[in-house]
Amino acid sequence: MEINFSPDNLKELATLVAPLLTINQPEPDWAKLKDVRDDLFAGKSPAWIRLYVFDTFPEVQIENGQSKAWVKGVHGQGNVTRIYLPYARAWMHEHHDEIDWTAKMP
């Protein structure tokens, strides 16, 4: 059995079917700090994250040369802070209890 559609019918069919399709795109490995703040850092401010995570745990900073470090551009001027998500998620799960989530900015 063969079904033939006119170009207009194909467009209409595509318009009806498109909302039913979900395209699972893999999560990127690298993300900007502003894009993962809510998810990884409970919505804390960038300054809070820098002080109580990046500076308190310098081993997470790639510039410090540590294996499994996952953030770059923490204190760079003019550079966007970027997070390597595969390492960051694992580290955050392992060290969650070591972070003082109730700490206030000085």
NULUM-747216 format. One record per atom (N, C-alpha, C): x, y, z negated. Coordinates in steps of 0.2 Angstrom, whole numbers, plus 5000, padded with zeros to 4 digits. Example, Ala and Ser with C-alpha at 12.3 -4.5 7.8 and 13.67 -1.06 7.14 Angstrom:
% NULUM-747216
<atom xx="5066" yy="4972" zz="4961"/>
<atom xx="5062" yy="4978" zz="4961"/>
<atom xx="5066" yy="4984" zz="4961"/>
<atom xx="5064" yy="4989" zz="4965"/>
<atom xx="5068" yy="4995" zz="4964"/>
<atom xx="5064" yy="5000" zz="4961"/>
END
This chain:
% NULUM-747216
<atom xx="5004" yy="4994" zz="5000"/>
<atom xx="5000" yy="5000" zz="5000"/>
<atom xx="5004" yy="5006" zz="5000"/>
<atom xx="5003" yy="5011" zz="5004"/>
<atom xx="5007" yy="5017" zz="5005"/>
<atom xx="5002" yy="5023" zz="5003"/>
<atom xx="5005" yy="5028" zz="4999"/>
<atom xx="5001" yy="5034" zz="4998"/>
<atom xx="5005" yy="5040" zz="5001"/>
<atom xx="5002" yy="5043" zz="5005"/>
<atom xx="5005" yy="5049" zz="5008"/>
<atom xx="5002" yy="5056" zz="5004"/>
<atom xx="5006" yy="5060" zz="5002"/>
<atom xx="5004" yy="5066" zz="4999"/>
<atom xx="5007" yy="5072" zz="5004"/>
<atom xx="5003" yy="5077" zz="5004"/>
<atom xx="5005" yy="5083" zz="5008"/>
<atom xx="5009" yy="5087" zz="5003"/>
<atom xx="5013" yy="5092" zz="5006"/>
<atom xx="5018" yy="5096" zz="5001"/>
<atom xx="5014" yy="5099" zz="4996"/>
<atom xx="5008" yy="5102" zz="4997"/>
<atom xx="5004" yy="5105" zz="4992"/>
<atom xx="5002" yy="5100" zz="4987"/>
<atom xx="5000" yy="5094" zz="4989"/>
<atom xx="4998" yy="5089" zz="4984"/>
<atom xx="5004" yy="5087" zz="4979"/>
<atom xx="5010" yy="5086" zz="4983"/>
<atom xx="5016" yy="5085" zz="4979"/>
<atom xx="5017" yy="5090" zz="4974"/>
<atom xx="5017" yy="5096" zz="4975"/>
<atom xx="5018" yy="5102" zz="4971"/>
<atom xx="5013" yy="5101" zz="4965"/>
<atom xx="5007" yy="5100" zz="4966"/>
<atom xx="5002" yy="5100" zz="4961"/>
<atom xx="5003" yy="5094" zz="4957"/>
<atom xx="5005" yy="5088" zz="4959"/>
<atom xx="5007" yy="5082" zz="4955"/>
<atom xx="5013" yy="5084" zz="4951"/>
<atom xx="5018" yy="5087" zz="4954"/>
<atom xx="5024" yy="5089" zz="4950"/>
<atom xx="5022" yy="5093" zz="4944"/>
<atom xx="5018" yy="5098" zz="4945"/>
<atom xx="5016" yy="5103" zz="4940"/>
<atom xx="5012" yy="5099" zz="4934"/>
<atom xx="5008" yy="5094" zz="4936"/>
<atom xx="5004" yy="5091" zz="4931"/>
<atom xx="5008" yy="5086" zz="4927"/>
<atom xx="5013" yy="5083" zz="4930"/>
<atom xx="5018" yy="5078" zz="4927"/>
<atom xx="5023" yy="5081" zz="4923"/>
<atom xx="5026" yy="5087" zz="4925"/>
<atom xx="5032" yy="5090" zz="4922"/>
<atom xx="5031" yy="5090" zz="4914"/>
<atom xx="5025" yy="5093" zz="4912"/>
<atom xx="5025" yy="5094" zz="4905"/>
<atom xx="5025" yy="5087" zz="4901"/>
<atom xx="5024" yy="5081" zz="4904"/>
<atom xx="5024" yy="5075" zz="4901"/>
<atom xx="5030" yy="5072" zz="4900"/>
<atom xx="5035" yy="5075" zz="4904"/>
<atom xx="5042" yy="5072" zz="4904"/>
<atom xx="5046" yy="5075" zz="4899"/>
<atom xx="5050" yy="5072" zz="4895"/>
<atom xx="5055" yy="5074" zz="4891"/>
<atom xx="5062" yy="5072" zz="4893"/>
<atom xx="5066" yy="5077" zz="4893"/>
<atom xx="5073" yy="5076" zz="4895"/>
<atom xx="5077" yy="5076" zz="4889"/>
<atom xx="5080" yy="5071" zz="4887"/>
<atom xx="5085" yy="5070" zz="4881"/>
<atom xx="5092" yy="5072" zz="4884"/>
<atom xx="5094" yy="5078" zz="4882"/>
<atom xx="5100" yy="5080" zz="4884"/>
<atom xx="5105" yy="5079" zz="4877"/>
<atom xx="5111" yy="5076" zz="4878"/>
<atom xx="5115" yy="5075" zz="4873"/>
<atom xx="5117" yy="5082" zz="4869"/>
<atom xx="5117" yy="5082" zz="4863"/>
<atom xx="5119" yy="5088" zz="4859"/>
<atom xx="5127" yy="5089" zz="4861"/>
<atom xx="5128" yy="5096" zz="4862"/>
<atom xx="5135" yy="5098" zz="4864"/>
<atom xx="5140" yy="5096" zz="4858"/>
<atom xx="5146" yy="5095" zz="4860"/>
<atom xx="5151" yy="5094" zz="4855"/>
<atom xx="5153" yy="5100" zz="4851"/>
<atom xx="5153" yy="5106" zz="4855"/>
<atom xx="5155" yy="5112" zz="4852"/>
<atom xx="5149" yy="5117" zz="4852"/>
<atom xx="5148" yy="5121" zz="4846"/>
<atom xx="5143" yy="5126" zz="4846"/>
<atom xx="5145" yy="5132" zz="4842"/>
<atom xx="5142" yy="5137" zz="4843"/>
<atom xx="5144" yy="5144" zz="4840"/>
<atom xx="5141" yy="5143" zz="4833"/>
<atom xx="5145" yy="5146" zz="4828"/>
<atom xx="5142" yy="5146" zz="4821"/>
<atom xx="5135" yy="5149" zz="4821"/>
<atom xx="5134" yy="5154" zz="4824"/>
<atom xx="5127" yy="5157" zz="4824"/>
<atom xx="5121" yy="5152" zz="4826"/>
<atom xx="5123" yy="5147" zz="4830"/>
<atom xx="5118" yy="5142" zz="4833"/>
<atom xx="5117" yy="5136" zz="4828"/>
<atom xx="5122" yy="5135" zz="4823"/>
<atom xx="5121" yy="5129" zz="4819"/>
<atom xx="5121" yy="5131" zz="4811"/>
<atom xx="5121" yy="5138" zz="4810"/>
<atom xx="5120" yy="5140" zz="4803"/>
<atom xx="5114" yy="5137" zz="4799"/>
<atom xx="5108" yy="5137" zz="4802"/>
<atom xx="5102" yy="5135" zz="4799"/>
<atom xx="5103" yy="5127" zz="4798"/>
<atom xx="5106" yy="5124" zz="4802"/>
<atom xx="5106" yy="5116" zz="4802"/>
<atom xx="5111" yy="5114" zz="4797"/>
<atom xx="5117" yy="5116" zz="4798"/>
<atom xx="5123" yy="5114" zz="4794"/>
<atom xx="5124" yy="5117" zz="4788"/>
<atom xx="5122" yy="5124" zz="4787"/>
<atom xx="5124" yy="5128" zz="4781"/>
<atom xx="5118" yy="5131" zz="4778"/>
<atom xx="5112" yy="5128" zz="4778"/>
<atom xx="5106" yy="5130" zz="4775"/>
<atom xx="5105" yy="5137" zz="4776"/>
<atom xx="5106" yy="5140" zz="4782"/>
<atom xx="5104" yy="5147" zz="4783"/>
<atom xx="5109" yy="5152" zz="4780"/>
<atom xx="5114" yy="5150" zz="4777"/>
<atom xx="5118" yy="5155" zz="4773"/>
<atom xx="5121" yy="5160" zz="4778"/>
<atom xx="5123" yy="5165" zz="4776"/>
<atom xx="5126" yy="5171" zz="4780"/>
<atom xx="5133" yy="5169" zz="4783"/>
<atom xx="5135" yy="5171" zz="4789"/>
<atom xx="5142" yy="5170" zz="4791"/>
<atom xx="5147" yy="5171" zz="4786"/>
<atom xx="5146" yy="5177" zz="4782"/>
<atom xx="5151" yy="5179" zz="4777"/>
<atom xx="5152" yy="5174" zz="4772"/>
<atom xx="5146" yy="5171" zz="4769"/>
<atom xx="5145" yy="5166" zz="4764"/>
<atom xx="5149" yy="5160" zz="4766"/>
<atom xx="5147" yy="5158" zz="4773"/>
<atom xx="5150" yy="5152" zz="4775"/>
<atom xx="5158" yy="5152" zz="4776"/>
<atom xx="5160" yy="5158" zz="4778"/>
<atom xx="5168" yy="5159" zz="4778"/>
<atom xx="5171" yy="5158" zz="4771"/>
<atom xx="5168" yy="5162" zz="4767"/>
<atom xx="5171" yy="5162" zz="4760"/>
<atom xx="5170" yy="5155" zz="4756"/>
<atom xx="5164" yy="5152" zz="4756"/>
<atom xx="5163" yy="5146" zz="4752"/>
<atom xx="5164" yy="5140" zz="4755"/>
<atom xx="5165" yy="5140" zz="4762"/>
<atom xx="5166" yy="5133" zz="4765"/>
<atom xx="5173" yy="5134" zz="4769"/>
<atom xx="5174" yy="5138" zz="4774"/>
<atom xx="5180" yy="5139" zz="4777"/>
<atom xx="5186" yy="5141" zz="4773"/>
<atom xx="5185" yy="5145" zz="4769"/>
<atom xx="5191" yy="5148" zz="4765"/>
<atom xx="5192" yy="5143" zz="4759"/>
<atom xx="5187" yy="5140" zz="4756"/>
<atom xx="5187" yy="5136" zz="4750"/>
<atom xx="5190" yy="5129" zz="4752"/>
<atom xx="5189" yy="5127" zz="4758"/>
<atom xx="5191" yy="5121" zz="4761"/>
<atom xx="5195" yy="5122" zz="4767"/>
<atom xx="5202" yy="5125" zz="4767"/>
<atom xx="5205" yy="5127" zz="4773"/>
<atom xx="5207" yy="5121" zz="4777"/>
<atom xx="5206" yy="5115" zz="4775"/>
<atom xx="5207" yy="5109" zz="4779"/>
<atom xx="5203" yy="5108" zz="4785"/>
<atom xx="5197" yy="5112" zz="4785"/>
<atom xx="5192" yy="5112" zz="4790"/>
<atom xx="5194" yy="5116" zz="4796"/>
<atom xx="5199" yy="5121" zz="4795"/>
<atom xx="5201" yy="5125" zz="4800"/>
<atom xx="5206" yy="5122" zz="4805"/>
<atom xx="5204" yy="5122" zz="4811"/>
<atom xx="5209" yy="5119" zz="4816"/>
<atom xx="5216" yy="5123" zz="4816"/>
<atom xx="5216" yy="5129" zz="4815"/>
<atom xx="5222" yy="5133" zz="4816"/>
<atom xx="5227" yy="5131" zz="4810"/>
<atom xx="5224" yy="5128" zz="4805"/>
<atom xx="5229" yy="5125" zz="4800"/>
<atom xx="5232" yy="5119" zz="4801"/>
<atom xx="5230" yy="5116" zz="4807"/>
<atom xx="5234" yy="5110" zz="4810"/>
<atom xx="5232" yy="5103" zz="4806"/>
<atom xx="5226" yy="5103" zz="4803"/>
<atom xx="5224" yy="5097" zz="4799"/>
<atom xx="5221" yy="5092" zz="4804"/>
<atom xx="5222" yy="5086" zz="4803"/>
<atom xx="5218" yy="5081" zz="4807"/>
<atom xx="5211" yy="5081" zz="4805"/>
<atom xx="5206" yy="5080" zz="4810"/>
<atom xx="5199" yy="5081" zz="4808"/>
<atom xx="5196" yy="5087" zz="4807"/>
<atom xx="5200" yy="5093" zz="4808"/>
<atom xx="5198" yy="5100" zz="4806"/>
<atom xx="5192" yy="5101" zz="4812"/>
<atom xx="5188" yy="5105" zz="4810"/>
<atom xx="5182" yy="5106" zz="4814"/>
<atom xx="5179" yy="5113" zz="4816"/>
<atom xx="5183" yy="5118" zz="4814"/>
<atom xx="5181" yy="5125" zz="4815"/>
<atom xx="5187" yy="5129" zz="4818"/>
<atom xx="5185" yy="5133" zz="4823"/>
<atom xx="5191" yy="5137" zz="4825"/>
<atom xx="5188" yy="5144" zz="4826"/>
<atom xx="5193" yy="5149" zz="4825"/>
<atom xx="5191" yy="5156" zz="4826"/>
<atom xx="5188" yy="5159" zz="4819"/>
<atom xx="5190" yy="5156" zz="4814"/>
<atom xx="5186" yy="5158" zz="4807"/>
<atom xx="5188" yy="5165" zz="4806"/>
<atom xx="5194" yy="5168" zz="4807"/>
<atom xx="5196" yy="5174" zz="4805"/>
<atom xx="5199" yy="5178" zz="4811"/>
<atom xx="5198" yy="5175" zz="4817"/>
<atom xx="5200" yy="5178" zz="4823"/>
<atom xx="5197" yy="5185" zz="4825"/>
<atom xx="5200" yy="5189" zz="4827"/>
<atom xx="5197" yy="5196" zz="4829"/>
<atom xx="5195" yy="5195" zz="4837"/>
<atom xx="5189" yy="5196" zz="4838"/>
<atom xx="5186" yy="5196" zz="4845"/>
<atom xx="5184" yy="5189" zz="4847"/>
<atom xx="5185" yy="5184" zz="4843"/>
<atom xx="5184" yy="5177" zz="4845"/>
<atom xx="5178" yy="5175" zz="4841"/>
<atom xx="5174" yy="5171" zz="4845"/>
<atom xx="5168" yy="5168" zz="4842"/>
<atom xx="5170" yy="5162" zz="4838"/>
<atom xx="5167" yy="5161" zz="4832"/>
<atom xx="5168" yy="5155" zz="4828"/>
<atom xx="5165" yy="5149" zz="4831"/>
<atom xx="5168" yy="5144" zz="4832"/>
<atom xx="5165" yy="5138" zz="4835"/>
<atom xx="5166" yy="5132" zz="4831"/>
<atom xx="5161" yy="5128" zz="4831"/>
<atom xx="5161" yy="5122" zz="4826"/>
<atom xx="5161" yy="5116" zz="4831"/>
<atom xx="5166" yy="5111" zz="4829"/>
<atom xx="5166" yy="5104" zz="4833"/>
<atom xx="5161" yy="5100" zz="4829"/>
<atom xx="5155" yy="5099" zz="4832"/>
<atom xx="5149" yy="5096" zz="4828"/>
<atom xx="5151" yy="5089" zz="4826"/>
<atom xx="5154" yy="5084" zz="4830"/>
<atom xx="5155" yy="5077" zz="4827"/>
<atom xx="5159" yy="5077" zz="4821"/>
<atom xx="5164" yy="5081" zz="4820"/>
<atom xx="5168" yy="5081" zz="4814"/>
<atom xx="5164" yy="5085" zz="4809"/>
<atom xx="5161" yy="5090" zz="4810"/>
<atom xx="5158" yy="5095" zz="4805"/>
<atom xx="5152" yy="5091" zz="4802"/>
<atom xx="5148" yy="5088" zz="4805"/>
<atom xx="5143" yy="5084" zz="4802"/>
<atom xx="5145" yy="5079" zz="4797"/>
<atom xx="5150" yy="5075" zz="4799"/>
<atom xx="5153" yy="5070" zz="4795"/>
<atom xx="5156" yy="5073" zz="4789"/>
<atom xx="5160" yy="5078" zz="4790"/>
<atom xx="5163" yy="5082" zz="4784"/>
<atom xx="5158" yy="5085" zz="4779"/>
<atom xx="5153" yy="5088" zz="4782"/>
<atom xx="5148" yy="5091" zz="4778"/>
<atom xx="5144" yy="5086" zz="4774"/>
<atom xx="5143" yy="5080" zz="4777"/>
<atom xx="5139" yy="5075" zz="4773"/>
<atom xx="5144" yy="5072" zz="4767"/>
<atom xx="5150" yy="5072" zz="4769"/>
<atom xx="5155" yy="5069" zz="4764"/>
<atom xx="5156" yy="5074" zz="4758"/>
<atom xx="5156" yy="5080" zz="4760"/>
<atom xx="5158" yy="5085" zz="4755"/>
<atom xx="5152" yy="5090" zz="4752"/>
<atom xx="5146" yy="5088" zz="4754"/>
<atom xx="5141" yy="5092" zz="4752"/>
<atom xx="5140" yy="5094" zz="4745"/>
<atom xx="5142" yy="5089" zz="4740"/>
<atom xx="5142" yy="5091" zz="4733"/>
<atom xx="5147" yy="5095" zz="4731"/>
<atom xx="5153" yy="5096" zz="4734"/>
<atom xx="5158" yy="5100" zz="4732"/>
<atom xx="5157" yy="5107" zz="4734"/>
<atom xx="5152" yy="5109" zz="4738"/>
<atom xx="5151" yy="5116" zz="4740"/>
<atom xx="5146" yy="5119" zz="4735"/>
<atom xx="5147" yy="5125" zz="4732"/>
<atom xx="5143" yy="5128" zz="4727"/>
<atom xx="5138" yy="5132" zz="4731"/>
<atom xx="5132" yy="5129" zz="4733"/>
<atom xx="5127" yy="5131" zz="4737"/>
<atom xx="5123" yy="5137" zz="4733"/>
<atom xx="5124" yy="5138" zz="4727"/>
<atom xx="5121" yy="5143" zz="4723"/>
<atom xx="5125" yy="5149" zz="4722"/>
<atom xx="5131" yy="5149" zz="4725"/>
<atom xx="5136" yy="5154" zz="4724"/>
<atom xx="5134" yy="5161" zz="4727"/>
<atom xx="5135" yy="5166" zz="4724"/>
<atom xx="5133" yy="5173" zz="4727"/>
<atom xx="5139" yy="5176" zz="4730"/>
<atom xx="5138" yy="5181" zz="4735"/>
<atom xx="5143" yy="5184" zz="4738"/>
<atom xx="5146" yy="5189" zz="4732"/>
<atom xx="5153" yy="5190" zz="4732"/>
<atom xx="5156" yy="5195" zz="4727"/>
<atom xx="5154" yy="5202" zz="4729"/>
END
